[in-house]
């Protein structure tokens, strides 16, 4: 410990720059990971956290609610499937809605049964009971969708009152509201006065007693090749858009994650080369190799500990606000995963330096040689 701290005090600038580099890289990793998770929540949160255990899409809709349409013929085949406990229509579209003084595209989801397509548990307020009432995504509260707010469908000027807030129910990374089928029809007719609700976008289904969700989805998918039935979790996870988001961010996170051990490893390896003569002299004076390795590991631990601590603290401050239209969250599990991963990678990166220290021959001190000569 004494050797490690003494060297850090003598090389404050070098160690300070390394700590700053680790902190910056770790912060960027946590920031990018939080953006990924926020995008996923706002893209398919409304699918994952709606109340229907099973969702039935038309296979041509590619698991996007707005792109899917379940014809009456296909609905009959669904109703005829063994193991159906309940079934209800779900509608979804995108409409220009003015809220908080701004008009923006908004996802509107209509349901015929709040237990089969309604929003998940409410954070505040209640479900719609009268015409023109909606439940909004809590993440859009600051955008003018708070409880008691009145938002307006444009250009028709139809007012909707927000009576409840539900968490993580965004769809397509847009402000999102849930409402009854009757109110949804009113909104839909602002675009097409002759519109009806004869063809739902998706069907919300629940299994009968004694039938599991997995069994029901299997039976539904066998009933017709045009049926794409999924549990609500799978409907969110297997959405093609989510796969694209994950692939893009995985590349970024892996690259950042590899830079941390690379920077640490090269720094300590170069440092070991630079102080080779001093290490040889210490070994010749009787300092055991174990003590020198321990000093190296203490330095690595301090650099990683302080750097990651700064990164986590900065990220925690960042998540108190809102980044653009995204609300980032401090998720302990996610932060813990990345901190643990970076610590392990950082320690592993010191292996080359440790091997260099262990290879020192104290007899080299008599010939003026350095480590490894």
C-alpha positions as CSV (number, residue, x, y, z in Angstrom):
1,X,0.0,0.0,0.0
2,X,2.9,2.4,0.9
3,X,4.6,1.8,-2.4
4,X,1.4,2.2,-4.4
5,X,0.4,5.5,-2.7
6,X,3.9,6.9,-2.8
7,X,4.1,6.4,-6.5
8,X,0.6,7.9,-7.1
9,X,1.7,11.0,-5.1
10,X,4.8,11.4,-7.2
11,X,2.8,11.0,-10.5
12,X,-0.4,12.8,-9.7
13,X,-0.9,14.2,-13.2
14,X,-0.4,10.8,-15.0
15,X,-2.7,9.0,-12.6
16,X,-5.2,11.9,-12.6
17,X,-5.4,11.7,-16.4
18,X,-6.0,8.0,-16.3
19,X,-8.7,8.3,-13.7
20,X,-10.4,11.0,-15.8
21,X,-10.2,8.8,-18.9
22,X,-11.8,5.8,-17.1
23,X,-14.5,8.1,-15.6
24,X,-15.3,9.5,-19.0
25,X,-15.5,6.2,-20.7
26,X,-17.5,4.6,-18.0
27,X,-19.9,7.6,-18.0
28,X,-20.4,7.2,-21.7
29,X,-21.1,3.5,-21.3
30,X,-23.7,4.2,-18.6
31,X,-25.2,7.0,-20.7
32,X,-25.5,5.0,-23.9
33,X,-26.9,2.0,-22.0
34,X,-29.5,4.2,-20.4
35,X,-30.5,5.7,-23.8
36,X,-30.9,2.2,-25.2
37,X,-33.2,1.2,-22.3
38,X,-35.2,4.4,-22.5
39,X,-35.7,4.0,-26.3
40,X,-36.9,0.4,-25.7
41,X,-39.3,1.5,-23.0
42,X,-40.8,4.2,-25.1
43,X,-40.9,2.1,-28.2
44,X,-42.7,-0.9,-26.9
45,X,-43.6,-0.1,-23.3
46,X,-47.2,0.2,-24.3
47,X,-47.1,-3.4,-25.6
48,X,-45.2,-4.8,-22.7
49,X,-47.3,-3.1,-20.0
50,X,-50.8,-3.4,-21.4
51,X,-53.1,-5.9,-19.7
52,X,-53.7,-8.6,-22.3
53,X,-51.6,-11.7,-21.6
54,X,-51.6,-12.6,-25.3
55,X,-51.6,-10.4,-28.3
56,X,-52.8,-11.6,-31.8
57,X,-51.3,-9.7,-34.8
58,X,-51.8,-10.3,-38.5
59,X,-48.5,-11.7,-39.6
60,X,-48.2,-9.0,-42.3
61,X,-48.1,-6.4,-39.6
62,X,-44.7,-7.5,-38.4
63,X,-45.7,-7.1,-34.8
64,X,-46.3,-3.4,-35.1
65,X,-49.8,-2.7,-33.7
66,X,-50.5,0.1,-36.1
67,X,-49.4,-1.9,-39.1
68,X,-51.5,-4.9,-38.2
69,X,-55.2,-5.5,-39.0
70,X,-57.2,-8.5,-37.9
71,X,-60.0,-9.3,-40.4
72,X,-63.4,-10.6,-39.3
73,X,-62.5,-14.0,-40.8
74,X,-59.2,-14.2,-38.9
75,X,-61.0,-13.1,-35.7
76,X,-63.4,-16.0,-36.1
77,X,-60.5,-18.4,-36.3
78,X,-59.1,-17.0,-33.2
79,X,-62.4,-17.2,-31.3
80,X,-62.7,-20.9,-32.4
81,X,-59.4,-21.8,-30.9
82,X,-59.5,-24.1,-27.9
83,X,-58.4,-22.5,-24.6
84,X,-59.6,-19.0,-25.2
85,X,-60.8,-17.4,-21.9
86,X,-61.5,-13.9,-23.2
87,X,-61.0,-11.8,-26.3
88,X,-61.2,-8.1,-27.0
89,X,-60.3,-5.7,-29.8
90,X,-57.4,-3.3,-29.6
91,X,-56.9,-0.3,-31.9
92,X,-53.9,1.9,-32.4
93,X,-53.1,4.9,-34.5
94,X,-51.0,8.1,-34.6
95,X,-52.7,11.5,-34.6
96,X,-51.6,15.1,-34.2
97,X,-52.4,16.2,-30.7
98,X,-51.7,19.6,-29.2
99,X,-50.5,19.5,-25.6
100,X,-48.6,22.0,-23.6
101,X,-48.8,24.5,-26.5
102,X,-47.1,22.2,-29.0
103,X,-48.7,19.9,-31.6
104,X,-46.9,16.6,-31.9
105,X,-47.6,13.1,-33.3
106,X,-49.2,11.0,-30.6
107,X,-49.9,7.3,-30.3
108,X,-53.5,6.7,-29.4
109,X,-54.5,3.2,-28.2
110,X,-58.2,2.2,-27.9
111,X,-59.5,-0.8,-26.0
112,X,-62.8,-2.5,-25.7
113,X,-61.9,-4.2,-22.4
114,X,-59.6,-2.6,-19.9
115,X,-58.5,-6.1,-18.8
116,X,-57.5,-7.0,-22.3
117,X,-55.6,-4.1,-23.8
118,X,-55.9,-1.4,-21.2
119,X,-52.9,0.3,-19.6
120,X,-51.1,-1.5,-16.8
121,X,-51.2,-0.4,-13.1
122,X,-51.8,3.4,-12.8
123,X,-49.4,5.6,-11.0
124,X,-52.0,8.2,-10.5
125,X,-55.7,8.9,-11.3
126,X,-58.1,6.4,-12.8
127,X,-59.2,4.7,-16.0
128,X,-61.4,6.5,-18.5
129,X,-65.1,6.4,-17.7
130,X,-66.6,9.0,-19.9
131,X,-66.2,10.0,-23.5
132,X,-63.1,12.1,-24.1
133,X,-61.1,10.8,-21.2
134,X,-57.6,9.2,-21.6
135,X,-54.7,7.7,-19.6
136,X,-51.4,9.1,-20.6
137,X,-47.8,7.8,-20.4
138,X,-46.2,9.2,-17.2
139,X,-43.1,9.9,-19.2
140,X,-44.9,12.6,-21.1
141,X,-46.3,14.4,-18.1
142,X,-43.9,17.3,-18.6
143,X,-45.0,17.5,-22.3
144,X,-48.5,18.6,-21.3
145,X,-50.0,15.2,-20.5
146,X,-50.3,15.6,-16.8
147,X,-53.5,14.6,-14.9
148,X,-56.2,17.2,-15.3
149,X,-54.6,18.5,-18.6
150,X,-56.7,18.9,-21.7
151,X,-55.1,17.9,-24.9
152,X,-56.6,18.6,-28.3
153,X,-56.8,16.5,-31.4
154,X,-55.9,18.6,-34.5
155,X,-57.1,19.9,-36.8
156,X,-60.7,18.9,-35.6
157,X,-60.2,20.6,-32.2
158,X,-61.6,17.6,-30.2
159,X,-60.5,17.9,-26.5
160,X,-59.3,14.9,-24.5
161,X,-58.9,15.1,-20.7
162,X,-56.1,13.2,-19.0
163,X,-57.5,11.4,-16.0
164,X,-54.7,8.9,-15.2
165,X,-51.0,8.2,-15.7
166,X,-49.4,4.8,-16.3
167,X,-45.7,4.2,-16.3
168,X,-43.7,2.9,-19.3
169,X,-46.6,2.7,-21.7
170,X,-45.1,4.5,-24.7
171,X,-45.5,3.3,-28.2
172,X,-43.1,4.2,-31.1
173,X,-41.2,6.7,-29.0
174,X,-44.1,9.1,-29.1
175,X,-46.4,10.6,-26.5
176,X,-49.0,7.9,-25.8
177,X,-52.5,7.8,-24.5
178,X,-54.9,4.9,-23.8
179,X,-58.7,5.4,-24.1
180,X,-61.9,3.5,-24.7
181,X,-62.9,2.2,-28.1
182,X,-65.7,4.8,-28.4
183,X,-63.3,7.7,-27.8
184,X,-60.8,6.2,-30.1
185,X,-63.5,6.1,-32.8
186,X,-64.2,9.7,-32.3
187,X,-60.5,10.5,-32.7
188,X,-60.3,8.2,-35.8
189,X,-63.2,10.0,-37.4
190,X,-61.3,13.3,-37.4
191,X,-59.2,11.7,-40.1
192,X,-61.9,9.7,-41.8
193,X,-65.6,10.6,-41.0
194,X,-66.7,7.2,-42.4
195,X,-64.3,5.2,-40.3
196,X,-65.6,2.2,-38.2
197,X,-64.1,-0.2,-35.7
198,X,-65.0,-3.3,-37.7
199,X,-61.3,-4.3,-38.1
200,X,-59.1,-4.1,-35.0
201,X,-55.4,-3.7,-35.2
202,X,-54.7,-6.4,-32.6
203,X,-56.7,-8.8,-30.5
204,X,-56.1,-9.0,-26.8
205,X,-56.6,-12.6,-25.5
206,X,-56.5,-14.3,-22.2
207,X,-56.2,-18.1,-21.7
208,X,-59.0,-20.1,-20.2
209,X,-58.5,-21.8,-16.8
210,X,-56.1,-24.7,-17.1
211,X,-54.5,-23.3,-20.3
212,X,-51.1,-21.6,-20.1
213,X,-50.1,-18.6,-22.2
214,X,-47.5,-20.7,-24.0
215,X,-50.1,-23.4,-24.9
216,X,-52.6,-20.8,-26.1
217,X,-50.0,-19.0,-28.3
218,X,-49.0,-22.3,-29.9
219,X,-52.6,-23.2,-30.6
220,X,-53.4,-19.8,-32.1
221,X,-50.4,-19.9,-34.4
222,X,-51.3,-23.3,-35.6
223,X,-54.9,-22.2,-36.3
224,X,-53.9,-20.1,-39.4
225,X,-50.7,-19.1,-41.0
226,X,-51.8,-15.4,-41.0
227,X,-52.0,-15.4,-37.2
228,X,-49.0,-14.2,-35.2
229,X,-49.8,-14.7,-31.5
230,X,-47.4,-13.8,-28.8
231,X,-47.3,-13.2,-25.1
232,X,-47.1,-9.6,-24.2
233,X,-43.4,-10.0,-23.2
234,X,-42.5,-11.7,-26.5
235,X,-44.5,-9.1,-28.5
236,X,-42.3,-6.4,-27.0
237,X,-39.0,-8.3,-27.1
238,X,-39.4,-9.7,-30.6
239,X,-40.5,-6.5,-32.2
240,X,-38.2,-5.9,-35.2
241,X,-37.5,-2.3,-34.1
242,X,-36.2,-3.5,-30.8
243,X,-33.7,-5.8,-32.4
244,X,-32.3,-3.0,-34.5
245,X,-32.0,-0.8,-31.4
246,X,-30.1,-3.5,-29.5
247,X,-27.8,-4.3,-32.4
248,X,-26.8,-0.7,-32.9
249,X,-26.2,0.0,-29.2
250,X,-24.4,-3.3,-28.6
251,X,-21.7,-2.3,-31.1
252,X,-21.2,1.1,-29.3
253,X,-21.2,-0.4,-25.8
254,X,-18.7,-3.2,-26.7
255,X,-16.3,-0.7,-28.3
256,X,-16.5,1.6,-25.3
257,X,-16.2,-1.4,-22.9
258,X,-13.0,-2.7,-24.6
259,X,-11.3,0.7,-24.5
260,X,-11.4,0.8,-20.7
261,X,-9.1,-2.2,-20.2
262,X,-7.0,-1.3,-23.2
263,X,-6.3,2.2,-21.7
264,X,-5.6,0.8,-18.2
265,X,-3.5,-2.1,-19.5
266,X,-1.3,0.0,-21.7
267,X,-0.9,2.7,-18.9
268,X,0.3,0.2,-16.3
269,X,2.4,-1.8,-18.8
270,X,4.2,1.4,-19.9
271,X,4.6,2.4,-16.3
272,X,6.2,-0.9,-15.5
273,X,8.7,-0.5,-18.3
274,X,9.5,3.0,-17.2
275,X,10.3,2.0,-13.7
276,X,12.0,-1.3,-14.6
277,X,15.3,-0.3,-13.0
278,X,13.6,0.7,-9.7
279,X,11.7,-2.6,-9.6
280,X,14.9,-4.5,-10.1
281,X,16.6,-2.5,-7.3
282,X,13.7,-3.2,-5.0
283,X,13.9,-6.9,-5.7
284,X,17.6,-6.9,-5.1
285,X,17.1,-5.2,-1.7
286,X,14.8,-8.0,-0.7
287,X,11.3,-6.8,-1.6
288,X,9.2,-9.9,-2.5
289,X,7.6,-10.0,-5.9
290,X,4.2,-10.5,-4.1
291,X,4.5,-7.1,-2.5
292,X,5.2,-5.4,-5.8
293,X,2.3,-7.1,-7.4
294,X,0.1,-6.1,-4.5
295,X,1.2,-2.5,-5.0
296,X,0.3,-2.7,-8.7
297,X,-3.2,-4.1,-7.9
298,X,-3.8,-1.4,-5.3
299,X,-3.0,1.2,-8.0
300,X,-5.3,-0.5,-10.5
301,X,-8.1,-0.7,-7.8
302,X,-7.8,2.9,-6.9
303,X,-7.8,4.1,-10.5
304,X,-10.9,2.0,-11.3
305,X,-12.6,2.7,-8.0
306,X,-12.2,6.5,-8.2
307,X,-12.9,6.6,-12.0
308,X,-16.0,4.5,-11.8
309,X,-17.2,6.4,-8.7
310,X,-17.0,9.7,-10.5
311,X,-18.8,8.1,-13.5
312,X,-21.6,6.7,-11.4
313,X,-22.0,10.0,-9.5
314,X,-22.1,12.0,-12.7
315,X,-24.6,9.6,-14.3
316,X,-26.8,9.8,-11.2
317,X,-27.0,13.5,-11.5
318,X,-27.8,13.3,-15.2
319,X,-30.7,11.0,-14.6
320,X,-32.4,13.5,-12.4
321,X,-33.3,15.5,-15.5
322,X,-34.6,14.7,-19.0
323,X,-32.4,14.3,-22.1
324,X,-34.4,15.6,-25.0
325,X,-37.5,13.5,-25.3
326,X,-36.0,10.7,-23.4
327,X,-36.2,10.1,-19.6
328,X,-33.1,8.3,-18.5
329,X,-33.2,6.2,-15.3
330,X,-30.6,5.2,-12.8
331,X,-31.2,1.4,-12.8
332,X,-29.1,-0.2,-10.0
333,X,-29.0,-3.6,-11.8
334,X,-27.8,-2.1,-15.1
335,X,-25.2,0.2,-13.3
336,X,-24.0,-2.7,-11.2
337,X,-23.6,-4.9,-14.2
338,X,-21.4,-2.4,-16.0
339,X,-19.4,-1.4,-13.0
340,X,-18.6,-5.1,-12.3
341,X,-17.8,-5.8,-15.9
342,X,-15.4,-2.8,-16.1
343,X,-13.7,-3.7,-12.8
344,X,-13.1,-7.3,-14.0
345,X,-11.8,-6.1,-17.4
346,X,-9.6,-3.5,-15.7
347,X,-8.0,-6.0,-13.4
348,X,-7.6,-8.5,-16.2
349,X,-5.9,-5.8,-18.2
350,X,-3.2,-5.6,-15.5
351,X,-2.1,-9.2,-16.1
352,X,0.6,-8.2,-18.6
353,X,2.1,-5.8,-16.1
354,X,1.9,-8.4,-13.3
355,X,3.7,-11.0,-15.5
356,X,6.4,-8.3,-16.2
357,X,6.9,-7.7,-12.4
358,X,7.1,-11.4,-11.7
359,X,9.7,-11.9,-14.4
360,X,12.1,-9.5,-12.7
361,X,15.4,-11.1,-11.7
362,X,17.1,-9.4,-8.7
363,X,20.5,-10.5,-10.0
364,X,20.1,-8.1,-12.9
365,X,20.9,-5.3,-10.5
366,X,24.6,-6.2,-10.5
367,X,24.7,-5.8,-14.3
368,X,22.7,-2.6,-14.6
369,X,20.0,-4.4,-16.6
370,X,16.3,-3.8,-16.4
371,X,13.3,-6.0,-16.1
372,X,13.1,-8.5,-18.8
373,X,16.6,-7.9,-20.1
